[in-house]
Amino acid sequence: MSVRSIRRDDEVLWLELMKDMSWATRYKRGARRVEDLNPEDARRAVSPDPTREIALVSLAARGGEEKMAGIARATEIRSGTWEFALVVLDQWQRRGVGRRLMMALMDTLQERQGKMIEGDVLASNRNMLDFVARLGFEIQPHPDQPHVKRVERRLRQRAAPANQAPAP
């Protein structure tokens, strides 16, 4: 199992991930049906804007074939605040894939001087709410939607290396 940034040549793997998602996983993540996707959706999914988006994938090799087991994304919605989305295929859930993706995502955000990570989770999605709570997220009522919870976590700020002068 490896985690890396998504690449433009990942379109086929991304489409397979979307196709392999169960109905329940698709519903809980607000994902669209594969039939409703168009080539622009696939291109956009594998080409995040490097100035304000991050997309990491977890890859698993089975029988010499590489497949996407999950994907974590974050978009900067306000200065220093990033909204995340996470999906892990059913057969890879509860095997550490989501944790590895989220830890790598939070590390990347800290490297970019991110201050906060947040997301919206269906109130009925107990597994995800328990998961983010174990990662240190606070769970709050959503300000506008009673069936959704807002989850957020402050990111640790990395100190500048000792040999590096502070920015002016």
Secondary structure, DSSP 4 states (H G I P E B T S, - for coil): -EEEE--GGGHHHHHHHHHH--HHHHHHHTPPPGGG--HHHHHHHTS--TTTEEEEEEEEEETTEEEEEEEEEEEEEETTEEEEEEEE-GGGTTTTHHHHHHHHHHHHHHHTT--EEEEEEETT-HHHHHHHHHTT-EEEE-SS-TTEEEEEEEPPPPPPPTTSPPP-
